[in-house]
Amino acid sequence: MIGIKYLSEAHLKGFEKYKYNSVDTSILSVYVMHPFWNWLVQFFPRWIAPNLLTFTGFLLTVVNFFLIGYYDFGFTAATKEVNPIPGWVWILAAINLFVAYTLDGIDGKQARRTGTSGPLGELFDHGLDSYSTLLIPLYVFSLFGIMDLPPVRMHFVMLNAYLNFYLSHVEKYITGVMFLPWGYDFVMWGVSITLGLTGICGPEIWQMTIFGVKPSLIFELTLYISAVLTSHPIIIHNIYKSYRDKTGKMRPFGEAIRPMISLLSLFIISTIWVLASPNSIVNMEPRMFIVLSGTIFSNINCRLIVAQMTDTRADCWNAMLSLLTAATIVCAIPYDLLGLPKLWIEYERSMLYALAFVVTVGHLHYGQGVVREMCSHFRIKCFKVRISSHSSVDNTNTKNGGLTSNNNPANNGRHSRRKLM
């Protein structure tokens, strides 16, 4: 893996020509959050690099992941008579998440202030966002536990989260425009408030029923219904409109759906392992299985982001899927029908952990490799602001690859809003 180059000359030339274009119509974002972020960013020194803000926010979500996971690795805390997760953990998690959300909102504004806007910032932001899509839902799973939200259902909730996030980038791959979703701000506010309430009132409040319905079921149905009725139709409409008005990339049908092949492959292969595992691996190790699928998803999504930013062809297969396929074949073949002894439970567990470790290392290597190659090409530092760049910049059409945004005042330098669930 040492010495591998992930970006071709076509990628680098594409980054040089790249111009950011987005549309943000979220009422909460435009009228509440952006004014707040515009005020807050003024207190940050200009020597603080925007990517440092982005990375700090991401690390706070990682801290939450490990902190809650330490007390509730198997999502069993909610099933115990006395919940072992201290109240301060939920309070800290709520604060961390809201701070991460805030840093994600001001990083682009800081880039404009320091004159460091560029494609690296957007790629860095969106790439870390794709990993947060894995981390944040796990906080909520610990609220409900495996009794109210069995691991198989957790798996499908995660697939829904991956799909929502991924489709926004497929949409941009086809239309050339990032349509920032309304749901992101409400999700981040909602999860932050939920975690805070849990710390104050106790996790027992999520075991109560509302007209005989558990909150976990309401949570699931809300995610699925909002995706089917709001998110997906809007994406389809935006894509249709770009072809009708000839404002998008005008990719042929085969090229337009090409990014979906790797994602659907991940969904199918991982679900086969979940349903056909002789040892019910997702019930045995739900957290590690989600880490495995989420890491592969993040890698697939990051490669799509590179493709849509550089206007190059998207991958239709990911090498990590080959490893997942091999593991699924070994674990899901019908041993009984073939007259073979049942797969030893510890063997399957070890395979899951080993695979999760390998894909995590591979994904981290890919991420740092892409960042390093872009920094080398544009002669910039990822976490450092050039002294000559400290002057305020009002137009995001700057050097380092020519990142620009459209004239929508709501964008104001912000580079992303995730579709988490």
RODO-2510 file (C-alpha; in nm, 4 decimals, decimal comma):
residues 421
     n   res          X          Y          Z
     1     m     0,0000     0,0000     0,0000
     2     i     0,2988     0,2313     0,0550
     3     g     0,3671     0,4463    -0,2486
     4     i     0,0283     0,3859    -0,4100
     5     k    -0,1074     0,6812    -0,6056
     6     y    -0,4838     0,7148    -0,6026
     7     l    -0,5257     1,0186    -0,8272
     8     s    -0,4527     1,0077    -1,1989
     9     e    -0,3492     1,3026    -1,4136
    10     a    -0,7100     1,3246    -1,5309
    11     h    -0,8227     1,3581    -1,1689
    12     l    -0,5714     1,6329    -1,0927
    13     k    -0,6563     1,8265    -1,4080
    14     g    -1,0238     1,7890    -1,3235
    15     f    -0,9646     1,9360    -0,9784
    16     e    -0,7884     2,2323    -1,1402
    17     k    -1,0984     2,3091    -1,3473
    18     y    -1,3500     2,2343    -1,0737
    19     k    -1,6078     2,4946    -0,9731
    20     y    -1,8388     2,4416    -0,6788
    21     n    -2,2094     2,4902    -0,7464
    22     s    -2,4799     2,4383    -0,4866
    23     v    -2,8369     2,5262    -0,3983
    24     d    -2,9534     2,5615    -0,0374
    25     t    -3,3191     2,6367     0,0350
    26     s    -3,3460     2,5021     0,3905
    27     i    -3,5375     2,7502     0,6057
    28     l    -3,3528     2,6467     0,9222
    29     s    -3,0188     2,6747     0,7468
    30     v    -3,0774     3,0037     0,5646
    31     y    -3,2580     3,2006     0,8345
    32     v    -3,1166     3,0550     1,1570
    33     m    -2,7906     2,8671     1,1205
    34     h    -2,6097     3,0759     0,8603
    35     p    -2,6604     3,4050     1,0484
    36     f    -2,5345     3,2305     1,3624
    37     w    -2,2315     3,0855     1,1825
    38     n    -2,1547     3,4188     1,0149
    39     w    -2,1416     3,5756     1,3599
    40     l    -1,9469     3,2921     1,5221
    41     v    -1,6738     3,2564     1,2600
    42     q    -1,5555     3,6109     1,3328
    43     f    -1,4162     3,4884     1,6656
    44     f    -1,1830     3,2372     1,5005
    45     p    -0,8293     3,3600     1,4238
    46     r    -0,7413     3,3672     1,0561
    47     w    -0,4413     3,1405     1,1127
    48     i    -0,6751     2,8480     1,1883
    49     a    -0,7078     2,6352     0,8746
    50     p    -1,0631     2,5487     0,7629
    51     n    -0,9696     2,1814     0,7294
    52     l    -0,8578     2,1859     1,0925
    53     l    -1,2090     2,2928     1,1921
    54     t    -1,3574     2,0169     0,9745
    55     f    -1,1261     1,7526     1,1181
    56     t    -1,1818     1,8654     1,4770
    57     g    -1,5567     1,8337     1,4305
    58     f    -1,5156     1,4865     1,2857
    59     l    -1,2942     1,3810     1,5770
    60     l    -1,5691     1,4848     1,8178
    61     t    -1,8070     1,2396     1,6476
    62     v    -1,5363     0,9735     1,6770
    63     v    -1,4997     1,0485     2,0488
    64     n    -1,8747     0,9957     2,0871
    65     f    -1,8505     0,6662     1,8998
    66     f    -1,5803     0,5281     2,1286
    67     l    -1,7253     0,6760     2,4473
    68     i    -2,0748     0,5338     2,3999
    69     g    -1,9292     0,2128     2,2574
    70     y    -1,7155     0,1678     2,5685
    71     y    -2,0247     0,1539     2,7874
    72     d    -2,2532    -0,0158     2,5351
    73     f    -2,0539    -0,2067     2,2751
    74     g    -2,3301    -0,4544     2,1947
    75     f    -2,6285    -0,2161     2,2229
    76     t    -2,7503    -0,4019     2,5316
    77     a    -2,7454    -0,1162     2,7851
    78     a    -3,1111    -0,0298     2,7225
    79     t    -3,2148    -0,3871     2,8024
    80     k    -3,0687    -0,3817     3,1538
    81     e    -3,2610    -0,2872     3,4653
    82     v    -3,0032    -0,0201     3,5461
    83     n    -2,8588     0,1426     3,2347
    84     p    -2,4767     0,1393     3,2678
    85     i    -2,4228     0,4497     3,0541
    86     p    -2,3699     0,7503     3,2866
    87     g    -2,5802     1,0583     3,2256
    88     w    -2,2717     1,2723     3,1667
    89     v    -2,1855     1,0590     2,8624
    90     w    -2,5083     1,1585     2,6901
    91     i    -2,4611     1,5260     2,7827
    92     l    -2,1056     1,5250     2,6500
    93     a    -2,2155     1,3420     2,3349
    94     a    -2,4844     1,6051     2,2734
    95     i    -2,2344     1,8880     2,3164
    96     n    -1,9764     1,7172     2,0957
    97     l    -2,2285     1,6560     1,8199
    98     f    -2,3585     2,0119     1,8190
    99     v    -2,0051     2,1521     1,8196
   100     a    -1,9167     1,9191     1,5310
   101     y    -2,2253     2,0413     1,3440
   102     t    -2,1229     2,4011     1,4091
   103     l    -1,7646     2,3482     1,2934
   104     d    -1,8992     2,1806     0,9805
   105     g    -2,1056     2,4930     0,9215
   106     i    -1,8254     2,7467     0,9601
   107     d    -1,5368     2,5678     0,7896
   108     g    -1,6330     2,7015     0,4476
   109     k    -1,6821     3,0504     0,5870
   110     q    -1,3372     3,0342     0,7438
   111     a    -1,1996     2,9280     0,4054
   112     r    -1,3441     3,2421     0,2484
   113     r    -1,2039     3,4612     0,5262
   114     t    -0,8560     3,3168     0,4803
   115     g    -0,8635     3,2938     0,1004
   116     t    -0,8032     2,9189     0,1098
   117     s    -1,1161     2,7882    -0,0613
   118     g    -1,0355     2,5014    -0,2927
   119     p    -1,1370     2,1521    -0,3998
   120     l    -0,9363     1,9936    -0,1182
   121     g    -1,1655     2,1559     0,1376
   122     e    -1,4809     2,0204    -0,0225
   123     l    -1,3363     1,6733    -0,0729
   124     f    -1,2029     1,6670     0,2829
   125     d    -1,5380     1,7838     0,4209
   126     h    -1,7556     1,5452     0,2221
   127     g    -1,5202     1,2518     0,2743
   128     l    -1,5342     1,2866     0,6520
   129     d    -1,9094     1,3395     0,6316
   130     s    -1,9442     0,9997     0,4652
   131     y    -1,7731     0,8394     0,7660
   132     s    -1,9967     1,0332     1,0061
   133     t    -2,2910     0,8716     0,8290
   134     l    -2,1683     0,5496     0,9900
   135     l    -2,0961     0,6927     1,3349
   136     i    -2,3940     0,9106     1,4278
   137     p    -2,6783     0,6558     1,3892
   138     l    -2,4972     0,4284     1,6350
   139     y    -2,5545     0,6818     1,9122
   140     v    -2,9288     0,6490     1,8561
   141     f    -2,9139     0,2687     1,8474
   142     s    -2,7809     0,2685     2,2039
   143     l    -3,0915     0,4592     2,3137
   144     f    -3,3237     0,1823     2,1970
   145     g    -3,1143    -0,1319     2,2405
   146     i    -3,1311    -0,4644     2,0598
   147     m    -3,4688    -0,5579     2,2050
   148     d    -3,6591    -0,2619     2,0580
   149     l    -3,4359    -0,2296     1,7513
   150     p    -3,2899    -0,5718     1,6628
   151     p    -2,9542    -0,5721     1,4784
   152     v    -3,1117    -0,6882     1,1513
   153     r    -3,3305    -0,3784     1,1555
   154     m    -3,0263    -0,1687     1,2485
   155     h    -2,8609    -0,3009     0,9336
   156     f    -3,1454    -0,1806     0,7138
   157     v    -3,1579     0,1570     0,8908
   158     m    -2,7902     0,1963     0,8044
   159     l    -2,8535     0,1034     0,4419
   160     n    -3,1179     0,3756     0,4319
   161     a    -2,8684     0,6270     0,5733
   162     y    -2,6037     0,5252     0,3203
   163     l    -2,8508     0,5499     0,0328
   164     n    -2,9722     0,8977     0,1284
   165     f    -2,6195     1,0322     0,1555
   166     y    -2,4963     0,8594    -0,1592
   167     l    -2,7855     0,9695    -0,3789
   168     s    -2,7057     1,3350    -0,3126
   169     h    -2,3625     1,2759    -0,4645
   170     v    -2,5022     1,0716    -0,7522
   171     e    -2,7327     1,3674    -0,8099
   172     k    -2,4325     1,5994    -0,8291
   173     y    -2,2449     1,3508    -1,0505
   174     i    -2,5311     1,3806    -1,3004
   175     t    -2,6464     1,7418    -1,2597
   176     g    -2,3234     1,9140    -1,1580
   177     v    -2,5063     2,0828    -0,8694
   178     m    -2,5055     1,9962    -0,4991
   179     f    -2,8628     2,0361    -0,3780
   180     l    -2,8231     2,0715    -0,0031
   181     p    -3,0963     1,8726     0,1748
   182     w    -3,3366     2,0216     0,4248
   183     g    -3,3168     1,7204     0,6505
   184     y    -2,9548     1,7542     0,7578
   185     d    -3,0016     2,0516     0,9900
   186     f    -3,3129     1,9005     1,1473
   187     v    -3,1370     1,5662     1,1993
   188     m    -2,8359     1,7253     1,3688
   189     w    -3,0561     1,9390     1,5913
   190     g    -3,2837     1,6439     1,6620
   191     v    -3,0075     1,3999     1,7554
   192     s    -2,8290     1,6610     1,9683
   193     i    -3,1488     1,7403     2,1595
   194     t    -3,2305     1,3700     2,1943
   195     l    -2,8896     1,2951     2,3439
   196     g    -2,9206     1,5918     2,5788
   197     l    -3,2670     1,4858     2,6959
   198     t    -3,1346     1,1363     2,7574
   199     g    -2,8633     1,2755     2,9820
   200     i    -3,1135     1,4843     3,1773
   201     c    -3,4137     1,2509     3,1966
   202     g    -3,2442     0,9139     3,1591
   203     p    -3,2542     0,6631     2,8715
   204     e    -3,5683     0,5066     3,0186
   205     i    -3,7794     0,7669     2,8383
   206     w    -3,7109     0,5879     2,5091
   207     q    -3,8594     0,2642     2,6417
   208     m    -4,2012     0,4226     2,6902
   209     t    -4,4762     0,3730     2,4351
   210     i    -4,6747     0,6371     2,2470
   211     f    -5,0263     0,5080     2,1835
   212     g    -4,8832     0,1588     2,2165
   213     v    -4,5999     0,2234     1,9690
   214     k    -4,2347     0,2126     2,0720
   215     p    -4,0168     0,5178     1,9879
   216     s    -3,7777     0,2881     1,8020
   217     l    -4,0487     0,1987     1,5508
   218     i    -4,1447     0,5645     1,5104
   219     f    -3,7769     0,6398     1,4501
   220     e    -3,7516     0,3747     1,1783
   221     l    -4,0724     0,4656     1,0019
   222     t    -3,9830     0,8345     1,0037
   223     l    -3,6526     0,7615     0,8316
   224     y    -3,8021     0,5382     0,5638
   225     i    -4,1080     0,7521     0,4954
   226     s    -3,9117     1,0773     0,4780
   227     a    -3,6693     0,9183     0,2324
   228     v    -3,9389     0,7774     0,0051
   229     l    -4,1751     1,0759     0,0164
   230     t    -3,9356     1,3704     0,0284
   231     s    -3,5685     1,2997    -0,0354
   232     h    -3,5777     1,0522    -0,3237
   233     p    -3,8537     1,2205    -0,5300
   234     i    -3,6725     1,5556    -0,5103
   235     i    -3,3492     1,3970    -0,6301
   236     i    -3,5276     1,2258    -0,9190
   237     h    -3,6968     1,5543    -1,0119
   238     n    -3,3680     1,7461    -1,0076
   239     i    -3,2029     1,4860    -1,2293
   240     y    -3,4972     1,4833    -1,4696
   241     k    -3,4959     1,8627    -1,4847
   242     s    -3,1234     1,8725    -1,5640
   243     y    -3,1779     1,6436    -1,8643
   244     r    -3,4893     1,8284    -1,9759
   245     d    -3,3233     2,1694    -1,9597
   246     k    -2,9816     2,0369    -2,0660
   247     t    -2,8169     2,2025    -1,7664
   248     g    -2,6381     1,8971    -1,6272
   249     k    -2,3579     1,6714    -1,7429
   250     m    -2,5913     1,4991    -1,9924
   251     r    -2,4398     1,1593    -1,9176
   252     p    -2,5804     0,8583    -2,1082
   253     f    -2,8100     0,6350    -1,9026
   254     g    -2,5423     0,3699    -1,8537
   255     e    -2,2940     0,6235    -1,7227
   256     a    -2,5555     0,7928    -1,5043
   257     i    -2,6416     0,4727    -1,3175
   258     r    -2,2822     0,3461    -1,3081
   259     p    -2,2166     0,4776    -0,9526
   260     m    -2,5137     0,2759    -0,8229
   261     i    -2,3565    -0,0587    -0,9123
   262     s    -2,0998    -0,0566    -0,6331
   263     l    -2,3480     0,0701    -0,3746
   264     l    -2,6137    -0,1876    -0,4632
   265     s    -2,3438    -0,4554    -0,4591
   266     l    -2,2546    -0,3531    -0,1048
   267     f    -2,6205    -0,3682    -0,0031
   268     i    -2,6783    -0,7104    -0,1588
   269     i    -2,3575    -0,8773    -0,0416
   270     s    -2,3744    -0,7459     0,3147
   271     t    -2,7426    -0,8394     0,3438
   272     i    -2,6715    -1,1925     0,2226
   273     w    -2,4144    -1,2283     0,4998
   274     v    -2,6620    -1,0878     0,7538
   275     l    -2,9452    -1,3211     0,6554
   276     a    -2,7479    -1,6352     0,5687
   277     s    -2,4879    -1,6318     0,8456
   278     p    -2,5003    -1,9680     1,0273
   279     n    -2,4052    -1,7940     1,3523
   280     s    -2,6249    -1,4858     1,3039
   281     i    -2,3205    -1,2622     1,2838
   282     v    -2,5130    -0,9342     1,2927
   283     n    -2,6793    -1,0341     1,6220
   284     m    -2,3490    -1,1538     1,7616
   285     e    -2,1431    -0,8483     1,6599
   286     p    -2,3782    -0,5702     1,5439
   287     r    -2,1370    -0,2838     1,6025
   288     m    -1,8461    -0,4402     1,4165
   289     f    -2,0655    -0,5445     1,1254
   290     i    -2,1931    -0,1876     1,0897
   291     v    -1,8359    -0,0565     1,1107
   292     l    -1,7420    -0,2952     0,8297
   293     s    -2,0288    -0,1994     0,5986
   294     g    -1,9994     0,1702     0,6847
   295     t    -1,6279     0,1851     0,6134
   296     i    -1,6727     0,0203     0,2750
   297     f    -1,9574     0,2613     0,2041
   298     s    -1,7413     0,5599     0,2940
   299     n    -1,4684     0,4434     0,0570
   300     i    -1,7178     0,3923    -0,2254
   301     n    -1,8651     0,7355    -0,1617
   302     c    -1,5274     0,9102    -0,1449
   303     r    -1,4329     0,7677    -0,4840
   304     l    -1,7628     0,8929    -0,6246
   305     i    -1,6921     1,2393    -0,4828
   306     v    -1,3560     1,2403    -0,6606
   307     a    -1,5259     1,1349    -0,9854
   308     q    -1,7984     1,3998    -0,9715
   309     m    -1,5584     1,6784    -0,8729
   310     t    -1,3104     1,5911    -1,1491
   311     d    -1,5763     1,5059    -1,4091
   312     t    -1,4249     1,1617    -1,4603
   313     r    -1,5896     0,8226    -1,4888
   314     a    -1,7241     0,6762    -1,1647
   315     d    -1,6097     0,3340    -1,0475
   316     c    -1,8590     0,0510    -1,0794
   317     w    -1,6714    -0,1803    -0,8426
   318     n    -1,4627    -0,1342    -0,5308
   319     a    -1,1780    -0,3650    -0,4314
   320     m    -1,3147    -0,3821    -0,0773
   321     l    -1,6270    -0,5441    -0,2176
   322     s    -1,4130    -0,8332    -0,3382
   323     l    -1,2966    -0,8964     0,0183
   324     l    -1,6537    -0,8700     0,1454
   325     t    -1,7727    -1,1100    -0,1240
   326     a    -1,5081    -1,3675    -0,0324
   327     a    -1,5980    -1,3484     0,3367
   328     t    -1,9691    -1,3747     0,2600
   329     i    -1,9175    -1,6837     0,0446
   330     v    -1,7175    -1,8534     0,3191
   331     c    -1,9724    -1,7686     0,5879
   332     a    -2,2991    -1,8008     0,3969
   333     i    -2,2618    -2,1230     0,2000
   334     p    -2,5080    -2,3944     0,3152
   335     y    -2,2693    -2,6147     0,5111
   336     d    -2,5494    -2,8460     0,6257
   337     l    -2,6750    -2,9108     0,2726
   338     l    -2,3217    -2,9853     0,1593
   339     g    -2,2716    -3,2317     0,4416
   340     l    -2,0034    -3,0168     0,6027
   341     p    -1,9693    -2,9285     0,9707
   342     k    -2,1193    -2,5955     1,0733
   343     l    -1,8896    -2,2957     1,0520
   344     w    -1,7288    -2,2403     1,3901
   345     i    -1,8675    -1,9263     1,5544
   346     e    -1,5257    -1,7922     1,6557
   347     y    -1,3994    -1,8388     1,3006
   348     e    -1,6753    -1,6184     1,1627
   349     r    -1,6235    -1,3617     1,4369
   350     s    -1,2498    -1,3511     1,3691
   351     m    -1,3138    -1,3109     0,9979
   352     l    -1,5441    -1,0157     1,0656
   353     y    -1,2920    -0,8410     1,2897
   354     a    -1,0044    -0,9052     1,0507
   355     l    -1,2015    -0,7774     0,7544
   356     a    -1,3157    -0,4674     0,9445
   357     f    -0,9540    -0,3962     1,0379
   358     v    -0,8258    -0,4422     0,6828
   359     v    -1,0888    -0,2204     0,5182
   360     t    -1,0448     0,0472     0,7864
   361     v    -0,6692     0,0593     0,7327
   362     g    -0,7241     0,0571     0,3570
   363     h    -0,9761     0,3397     0,3742
   364     l    -0,7564     0,5530     0,5996
   365     h    -0,4641     0,4963     0,3644
   366     y    -0,6801     0,5997     0,0705
   367     g    -0,7952     0,9143     0,2486
   368     q    -0,4518     1,0320     0,3539
   369     g    -0,3112     0,9390     0,0142
   370     v    -0,5650     1,1492    -0,1751
   371     v    -0,5141     1,4454     0,0595
   372     r    -0,1358     1,4165     0,0298
   373     e    -0,1483     1,4015    -0,3503
   374     m    -0,3780     1,7034    -0,3726
   375     c    -0,1622     1,9041    -0,1327
   376     s     0,1437     1,8190    -0,3385
   377     h    -0,0250     1,9117    -0,6655
   378     f    -0,1656     2,2453    -0,5455
   379     r     0,1366     2,3176    -0,3233
   380     i    -0,0683     2,3712    -0,0110
   381     k    -0,0806     2,2358     0,3442
   382     c    -0,3955     2,0598     0,4589
   383     f    -0,3937     2,2015     0,8120
   384     k    -0,2011     2,5234     0,7599
   385     v    -0,2995     2,8639     0,6225
   386     r    -0,0459     3,0448     0,4091
   387     i     0,0567     3,3784     0,5557
   388     s    -0,0221     3,5444     0,2232
   389     s    -0,3770     3,4048     0,2417
   390     h    -0,4792     3,5758     0,5652
   391     s    -0,6551     3,8613     0,3904
   392     s    -1,0327     3,8400     0,3649
   393     v    -1,1767     3,7043     0,0432
   394     d    -1,5371     3,7757    -0,0482
   395     n    -1,5517     3,5669    -0,3649
   396     t    -1,4964     3,1937    -0,3388
   397     n    -1,3619     3,1831    -0,6953
   398     t    -1,0002     3,1576    -0,5822
   399     k    -0,6853     2,9668    -0,6540
   400     n    -0,6043     2,6146    -0,5340
   401     g    -0,8260     2,4623    -0,7977
   402     g    -1,0839     2,7337    -0,8492
   403     l    -1,3616     2,6393    -0,6090
   404     t    -1,6668     2,8556    -0,6665
   405     s    -2,0226     2,8621    -0,5459
   406     n    -2,3291     2,9956    -0,7166
   407     n    -2,4909     3,3229    -0,6238
   408     n    -2,7247     3,1751    -0,3680
   409     p    -2,6459     3,3789    -0,0532
   410     a    -2,7361     3,0856     0,1659
   411     n    -2,4299     2,8944     0,0492
   412     n    -2,1844     3,1600     0,1669
   413     g    -1,8932     2,9236     0,1445
   414     r    -2,0462     2,6212     0,3096
   415     h    -1,9438     2,3078     0,1265
   416     s    -2,1804     2,0392     0,2450
   417     r    -2,4820     1,9304     0,4389
   418     r    -2,4993     1,5593     0,4959
   419     k    -2,7917     1,3261     0,4420
   420     l    -2,7346     1,1183     0,7500
   421     m    -3,0503     0,9130     0,7675
***
